[in-house]
Amino acid sequence: MKKSLCITVLTVAITLSIYGVVFAQSVFNAQGSTVVPNIHSAYVHSHAFANTYLSISNITNTPVNCKITIYDHEGAEITSLGKVLTGNYVSGSGVTVPFIEGVFEIPAYGTRFYVLADTAAHLIHGHATIKWNSNDPKMSKALIGALKHYGQVGSVHAVQSGTSMINNGQPF
């Protein structure tokens, strides 16, 4: 009797701990995804920095939810160090789009920019994953994107920039 009660309690405890971990993580059922290598961000001072920009466009006539996850050189998730912007220009910067756990909406035919740029001293090398979903379960490809590195070393005239297509420019 005592043994069966102990086994029952142990079984319930293990079950609750497993489900607790599962429920603690948010679920994002992706319909499409890609991996983006070469995420880089550094800041020494206002004339020595490097930023990464991810430009992501929705090529469909339906809004989609996008989830970006940025990982540093140790594999730690650092998405919250960046921000998501629209192309609207207000007071010298794009308009910030709210995102929770890396998830934000891209309107039909719209574009959003994820910017990994921080003014605290740091050096980050890593990669990103981009996932998306929509209310249309038959949709198979919705996004295209580009990766841009922008930085400055020394004087204002020593600006460095480069762009590459995410997923070879193919929709994902």
C-alpha positions in Angstrom: 0.0 0.0 0.0 2.7 2.4 1.0 4.8 1.4 -2.1 1.9 2.0 -4.5 1.1 5.4 -2.9 4.8 6.3 -3.3 4.8 5.2 -6.9 1.6 7.2 -7.6 3.0 10.4 -6.0 6.3 10.0 -7.9 4.4 9.5 -11.2 2.3 12.6 -10.6 5.4 14.6 -9.7 7.2 13.6 -12.8 4.2 14.2 -15.0 3.7 17.7 -13.6 7.3 18.6 -14.0 7.3 17.5 -17.6 4.1 19.4 -18.4 5.4 22.4 -16.5 8.4 22.7 -18.8 6.2 22.2 -21.9 3.6 24.8 -20.8 6.4 27.3 -19.8 7.5 27.5 -23.4 5.4 29.4 -25.8 4.3 27.4 -28.9 4.8 28.9 -32.4 3.5 26.5 -35.0 5.7 27.6 -38.0 4.5 27.1 -41.6 7.9 28.1 -42.9 11.4 28.9 -41.6 15.0 29.6 -42.4 18.3 30.0 -40.7 20.4 33.1 -41.1 24.2 32.8 -40.4 26.6 35.7 -39.7 24.7 37.8 -37.2 27.3 40.3 -35.9 27.0 43.2 -33.6 29.7 45.2 -31.8 30.0 48.5 -30.0 33.1 50.2 -28.7 32.1 53.9 -29.0 30.1 56.1 -31.4 32.8 55.8 -34.1 33.5 52.1 -33.7 30.5 49.9 -34.1 28.8 47.2 -36.2 25.1 46.5 -36.5 23.0 43.8 -38.2 19.7 44.5 -39.9 17.3 41.8 -41.0 14.8 43.1 -43.6 11.8 40.8 -43.8 9.0 41.2 -46.4 5.6 39.5 -46.6 5.0 38.7 -50.2 1.4 37.6 -49.7 -2.0 39.3 -49.5 -2.5 38.0 -45.9 -0.8 39.3 -42.7 1.7 36.8 -41.2 3.2 36.4 -37.8 6.9 36.3 -37.8 9.2 35.0 -35.0 12.9 35.9 -35.0 15.3 34.3 -32.6 18.8 35.5 -32.4 21.6 33.4 -30.8 25.0 34.6 -29.8 28.3 32.8 -30.1 27.6 30.7 -27.0 24.1 29.6 -28.2 22.3 31.9 -25.8 19.1 33.5 -27.0 19.5 37.3 -27.2 16.6 38.4 -29.4 15.5 41.0 -26.8 18.7 43.0 -27.4 17.3 44.2 -30.7 14.1 45.9 -31.9 11.7 45.7 -34.8 11.0 48.8 -36.9 8.8 49.9 -39.7 10.0 52.0 -42.5 8.2 55.1 -41.2 10.7 57.8 -40.3 10.0 59.7 -37.1 12.5 61.8 -35.2 15.5 60.3 -37.0 14.5 56.6 -36.6 12.0 54.1 -37.8 8.9 53.4 -35.7 9.3 50.6 -33.2 6.9 47.7 -33.6 6.1 45.9 -30.4 7.2 42.2 -30.2 6.9 39.6 -27.5 9.4 36.7 -27.5 10.5 37.7 -30.9 7.0 37.5 -32.5 5.5 40.4 -34.5 3.0 40.8 -37.3 4.0 41.7 -40.9 1.0 43.1 -42.8 0.1 41.9 -46.3 2.9 43.0 -48.7 4.6 44.8 -45.7 8.2 44.9 -44.6 9.7 45.0 -41.1 13.3 45.4 -39.9 14.9 43.6 -37.0 17.9 45.6 -35.8 20.5 44.2 -33.5 22.2 47.5 -32.5 23.1 48.3 -28.9 25.1 51.1 -27.5 26.5 49.2 -24.5 30.0 47.8 -25.0 29.7 44.3 -26.6 30.8 41.9 -29.3 28.4 39.3 -30.6 28.8 36.7 -33.4 25.9 34.3 -33.9 23.0 33.2 -36.1 19.2 33.7 -36.3 16.2 31.7 -37.1 13.2 33.2 -38.8 9.8 31.4 -38.6 6.4 32.5 -39.8 2.7 31.4 -39.6 -0.6 32.7 -40.8 -4.3 32.0 -40.6 -4.2 30.3 -44.0 -3.1 26.7 -43.4 -2.5 26.2 -47.2 0.1 28.9 -47.4 3.6 27.5 -47.9 5.9 30.5 -48.7 5.3 34.0 -47.4 8.6 35.8 -46.6 11.7 37.0 -48.4 14.5 38.8 -46.7 18.0 40.4 -46.7 20.7 40.7 -44.1 22.6 44.0 -43.9 25.8 44.7 -41.9 26.5 48.4 -41.2 29.3 49.8 -39.2 31.9 52.5 -38.7 35.5 52.4 -37.7 37.2 55.7 -37.0 36.1 58.8 -38.8 32.6 59.4 -40.2 34.0 58.7 -43.7 35.1 55.1 -42.8 31.6 53.6 -43.0 31.3 49.9 -43.9 28.2 48.2 -45.3 27.2 45.0 -47.0 24.0 43.1 -47.9 23.3 39.5 -48.6 20.0 37.8 -49.4 18.4 35.5 -46.9 17.7 32.0 -48.3 19.4 33.0 -51.5 16.6 35.5 -52.1 14.1 32.6 -52.4 10.8 32.8 -50.6 10.5 30.6 -47.5 
